[in-house]
Amino acid sequence: MAKKNAFYAQSGGVTAVINASACGVIETARKNKDKIGKVYAGRNGIIGALTEDLIDTAKESAKDIAALRHTPSGAFGSCRFKLKGLAENKLQYERLIEVFKAHNIGYFFYNGGGDSADTCLKVSQLSEKMGYPLQAIHVPKTVDNDLPITDCCPGFGSVAKYVAVSVREASFDVASMSKTSTKVFVMEVMGRHAGWIAAAGGLAADKDCDLPIVILFPEVPFGKERFLAKVDSMVKKFGYCSVVVSEGVKGEDGKFLSDQGLLDAFGHAQLGGVAPVVASMVKDALGYKFHWAVADYLQRAARHIASKTDVEQAYALGKKAVELALKGENAVMPTVERLSDQPYKWKIGVAPLDKVANVEKMMPRSFISRDGFGISDKCRAYLAPLIKGEDYPPFKDGLPQYVRLKNVAVPKKLVAFKV
Amino acid sequence: MAKKNAFYAQSGGVTAVINASACGVIETARKNKDKIGKVYAGRNGIIGALTEDLIDTAKESAKDIAALRHTPSGAFGSCRFKLKGLAENKLQYERLIEVFKAHNIGYFFYNGGGDSADTCLKVSQLSEKMGYPLQAIHVPKTVDNDLPITDCCPGFGSVAKYVAVSVREASFDVASMSKTSTKVFVMEVMGRHAGWIAAAGGLAADKDCDLPIVILFPEVPFGKERFLAKVDSMVKKFGYCSVVVSEGVKGEDGKFLSDQGLLDAFGHAQLGGVAPVVASMVKDALGYKFHWAVADYLQRAARHIASKTDVEQAYALGKKAVELALKGENAVMPTVERLSDQPYKWKIGVAPLDKVANVEKMMPRSFISRDGFGISDKCRAYLAPLIKGEDYPPFKDGLPQYVRLKNVAVPKKLVAFKV
């Protein structure tokens, strides 16, 4: 049997280390040229497969592929595009198989979160039914850290490190200013459904570095009076306080706190964050001068302060995905298995995709302190190893040198398909 | 004559490298123990002098003082407190002299921006009149980069580097997402009066890394239609675009764009930034999906990505301040003198304080591109060396190790004074 080509695509919100997984996939495939043909990447994720817009990664130099390891974002483009159920969307799934068949693709590596795990599983199932079996391997990725079975998700550790470092640095700043000026600093972080990222703000303080930090988790309904009392007590004790607020915090009415219906002077709706809402509350009720920041993309793109642990795991999972394919595995996802907290030890495991798809791992309540405003020791033990180590990108003239690939298209063989 | 002690204080908004200047002052004084007695620091800046709340830096270990070089924020506390003119505020100036006299202080090192340069000059003048001559040396510091004579101000280079790195990273992110999702990323940066910091966003793109970046400077009155047309053309050409907006951008009516009178659903005023205002405009007029970030304190506290050039200059200026004092200088400020752009060469010069106080250095119009949305080659030649080099702090368990001093108080000798 002629050797098959591989397809690789990036899905959903990108991270500081998703390209490290791509690097792991491509470098490992290149080392196994006797078994795997070319690696084609989908331009802009799965859309590239549907539109037969494939990138020939063989056109990239070994040096450029190696540089993916230290380059944030999605080098081939990602997309927010969820294939629905087989019943509604059979045409799209069939098109995928058709494209894979046309380009002799036998391996499907999909690098994403929960939705893409589901797509990956369905592609595997349908391909079998259609008589063109594919080995579909999911490579985990999400800053939200909400995939099941795997101990953590590549991308999360680096966001966590960014948040912990930033909160520590900003806390030092506000402490300096607090005598006559700013007393409360509010930082908004990502995490629409779960407080994993907000929890990382708690790492800014540790036994060597006591800092007053109040965390607002999406898991804890926001109680305004309790929050204000907490901030006030912190400011009275320390002279200042930092607040880490998850974008997903909801009030007791179940509505997002950020969704306050802000209007401009003409009555037009404004798209605000939750940080200014919280900061305004502090000022109105307590009169403390404040500053606020919204990290947004900066937190997930900050490859310059990525976690070495995260980079290593992202690469290892990409590498393992190819190794699993070579072993004949199908409909699986390599995972991180934690062996011990201290010293931190981990290995790569394997999970069947039907146990991964559509399952969201929430943060346990036991990870949140009793008063709801901090992290527990258990949470700290879980998070601490994930931010360990630095893995600086190369710099030139003061700026990180991130690679941009040539991304040469593979000639099309099929008629066009409208997405 | 018995040797005199020195007083050192930090003033105004802190930076990633103001402690490097403190380190330069204290280490150099320690090397000259035959001529300079103790270095007392003002707790919370000049307020510490007025209230006789002095910190005995001799109680700190050499290791901890050395660690100031890599610690952001103001280790002794800063303050926003401007002494007014001598006429209105004679009592406060006299109190300063009284405290200095009580503690045998002969050297006054003031580390701050334009306002503190003015205070420093007045202290020098009054001390002479009052028959207790002090050598008053100003150590420049400000992320705003608006002090005259000196080629640049310590603190600015590190903010510039943070902004350039962040805009580059976020641009890679939005590029990945732009096919189906976010097309415009807006980042708000500091700079109420001058566009120095916003200009640094332009460094994110260079000849090796072409990125579509639109900068909104406080120097250029905001024209909504022109701005929207520029963003639209960038998105049509590149598929995406990053916008760097200075907090100080004003509309053609002269009002801050951030001051849009945002109201919540109950009609209460909300304190918003300018990033969401600009982002909302883009969405309303062009329909592009966007993300926005407000860096706020993160940009000036980010010691983890400080510019090596900036750190070296901050230290060198602190060191020079002491050397100038030892040479008998008074009412002066050490400056950075640029000798060449490429290769970047600089040395330390000296400026008389009466040429520094109350003079604000604006960004030249020639630093802004003709269309008003970018930086000129001249600006790039000026900025590029200032972000050069990395100077990572030590990390432990994934977190930067910043020092917190003991800050032991010097016993008081005078009756209390109300500030």
Contacts between the chains, C-beta under 8 A, distances in Angstrom:
chain1	res1	chain2	res2	distance
A	10	B	176	7.4
A	13	B	177	7.2
A	14	B	173	5.8
A	14	B	176	4.5
A	14	B	177	6.7
A	44	B	179	3.9
A	44	B	180	6.9
A	45	B	179	7.8
A	45	B	180	8.0
A	47	B	179	6.6
A	47	B	180	6.9
A	71	B	172	7.3
A	72	B	169	5.6
A	72	B	172	5.7
A	72	B	173	6.7
A	73	B	169	7.7
A	73	B	172	3.7
A	73	B	173	4.9
A	73	B	175	6.6
A	73	B	176	4.4
A	74	B	176	3.7
A	74	B	177	7.9
A	75	B	176	7.8
A	77	B	175	7.7
A	77	B	176	5.6
A	77	B	178	7.9
A	77	B	179	5.7
A	78	B	176	4.9
A	78	B	177	6.2
A	78	B	179	7.9
A	79	B	177	8.0
A	79	B	179	5.4
A	79	B	180	4.3
A	79	B	181	7.3
A	80	B	177	7.4
A	80	B	180	5.0
A	80	B	181	4.6
A	81	B	180	5.5
A	161	B	398	5.7
A	164	B	398	7.2
A	164	B	399	6.1
A	165	B	304	5.6
A	165	B	399	6.5
A	165	B	400	6.2
A	166	B	298	5.2
A	166	B	301	7.9
A	166	B	302	7.5
A	168	B	399	6.3
A	168	B	400	6.8
A	168	B	402	7.2
A	169	B	72	5.6
A	169	B	73	7.7
A	169	B	297	7.9
A	169	B	298	7.0
A	169	B	301	3.9
A	169	B	302	5.9
A	169	B	303	6.2
A	169	B	304	7.0
A	169	B	400	7.5
A	169	B	402	7.8
A	170	B	296	7.9
A	170	B	297	4.5
A	170	B	298	5.9
A	170	B	301	5.2
A	172	B	71	7.3
A	172	B	72	5.7
A	172	B	73	3.7
A	172	B	301	6.4
A	172	B	402	6.0
A	173	B	14	5.8
A	173	B	72	6.7
A	173	B	73	4.9
A	173	B	297	4.8
A	173	B	300	6.8
A	173	B	301	4.1
A	174	B	297	6.8
A	175	B	73	6.6
A	175	B	77	7.7
A	176	B	10	7.4
A	176	B	14	4.6
A	176	B	73	4.4
A	176	B	74	3.7
A	176	B	75	7.8
A	176	B	77	5.6
A	176	B	78	4.9
A	177	B	13	7.2
A	177	B	14	6.7
A	177	B	74	7.9
A	177	B	78	6.2
A	177	B	79	7.9
A	177	B	80	7.4
A	178	B	77	7.9
A	179	B	44	3.9
A	179	B	45	7.8
A	179	B	47	6.5
A	179	B	77	5.7
A	179	B	78	7.9
A	179	B	79	5.4
A	180	B	44	6.9
A	180	B	47	6.9
A	180	B	79	4.3
A	180	B	80	5.0
A	180	B	81	5.5
A	181	B	79	7.3
A	181	B	80	4.5
A	185	B	296	8.0
A	185	B	297	6.0
A	187	B	298	7.6
A	203	B	398	7.7
A	203	B	399	6.9
A	204	B	399	7.5
A	206	B	397	7.6
A	206	B	399	7.2
A	208	B	396	7.8
A	208	B	401	7.8
A	209	B	399	7.7
A	209	B	402	7.4
A	209	B	404	7.3
A	260	B	264	5.2
A	260	B	265	6.1
A	260	B	270	7.9
A	261	B	264	7.0
A	261	B	265	4.2
A	262	B	262	5.5
A	262	B	263	7.1
A	262	B	264	5.9
A	262	B	265	7.9
A	262	B	270	5.9
A	262	B	272	7.4
A	263	B	262	7.1
A	263	B	263	5.1
A	263	B	264	7.7
A	263	B	265	7.6
A	264	B	260	5.2
A	264	B	261	7.1
A	264	B	262	6.0
A	264	B	263	7.7
A	264	B	277	7.8
A	264	B	280	7.8
A	265	B	260	6.2
A	265	B	261	4.2
A	265	B	262	7.9
A	265	B	263	7.5
A	268	B	280	7.6
A	268	B	284	7.4
A	270	B	260	7.9
A	270	B	262	5.8
A	270	B	272	7.1
A	270	B	276	6.1
A	270	B	277	7.3
A	270	B	280	5.4
A	271	B	276	5.8
A	271	B	279	6.5
A	271	B	280	5.5
A	271	B	283	7.1
A	272	B	262	7.4
A	272	B	270	7.1
A	272	B	272	6.2
A	272	B	276	5.4
A	273	B	276	7.1
A	273	B	292	7.9
A	273	B	294	7.9
A	275	B	294	7.6
A	276	B	270	6.1
A	276	B	271	5.8
A	276	B	272	5.5
A	276	B	273	7.0
A	277	B	264	7.8
A	277	B	270	7.4
A	279	B	271	6.5
A	280	B	264	7.9
A	280	B	268	7.6
A	280	B	270	5.5
A	280	B	271	5.5
A	283	B	271	7.1
A	284	B	268	7.4
A	291	B	296	5.2
A	291	B	297	5.4
A	292	B	273	7.9
A	292	B	294	6.9
A	292	B	296	6.2
A	293	B	293	7.9
A	293	B	294	5.4
A	293	B	295	6.1
A	293	B	296	3.8
A	293	B	297	6.2
A	293	B	298	5.2
A	294	B	273	7.9
A	294	B	275	7.6
A	294	B	292	7.0
A	294	B	293	5.4
A	294	B	294	4.7
A	295	B	293	6.1
A	295	B	298	7.1
A	296	B	170	7.9
A	296	B	185	8.0
A	296	B	291	5.2
A	296	B	292	6.3
A	296	B	293	3.8
A	297	B	169	7.9
A	297	B	170	4.5
A	297	B	173	4.7
A	297	B	174	6.8
A	297	B	185	6.0
A	297	B	291	5.4
A	297	B	293	6.3
A	298	B	166	5.2
A	298	B	169	7.0
A	298	B	170	5.9
A	298	B	187	7.6
A	298	B	293	5.2
A	298	B	295	7.1
A	298	B	298	7.8
A	300	B	173	6.8
A	301	B	166	7.9
A	301	B	169	3.9
A	301	B	170	5.2
A	301	B	172	6.4
A	301	B	173	4.1
A	302	B	166	7.5
A	302	B	169	5.9
A	303	B	169	6.2
A	304	B	165	5.6
A	304	B	169	7.0
A	304	B	305	5.8
A	305	B	304	5.8
A	305	B	305	7.0
A	307	B	398	6.4
A	309	B	398	8.0
A	384	B	397	6.3
A	384	B	398	7.3
A	387	B	397	7.8
A	387	B	398	3.6
A	387	B	399	7.3
A	388	B	397	6.2
A	388	B	398	4.5
A	389	B	398	6.5
A	390	B	392	7.2
A	390	B	395	5.7
A	390	B	398	7.8
A	392	B	390	7.2
A	392	B	392	7.2
A	395	B	390	5.7
A	396	B	208	7.8
A	397	B	206	7.5
A	397	B	384	6.3
A	397	B	387	7.8
A	397	B	388	6.2
A	398	B	161	5.8
A	398	B	164	7.2
A	398	B	203	7.7
A	398	B	307	6.5
A	398	B	309	8.0
A	398	B	384	7.3
A	398	B	387	3.6
A	398	B	388	4.4
A	398	B	389	6.6
A	398	B	390	7.8
A	399	B	164	6.1
A	399	B	165	6.5
A	399	B	168	6.3
A	399	B	203	6.9
A	399	B	204	7.5
A	399	B	206	7.2
A	399	B	209	7.7
A	399	B	387	7.2
A	400	B	165	6.2
A	400	B	168	6.8
A	400	B	169	7.5
A	401	B	208	7.7
A	402	B	168	7.2
A	402	B	169	7.8
A	402	B	172	6.0
A	402	B	209	7.4
A	404	B	209	7.3
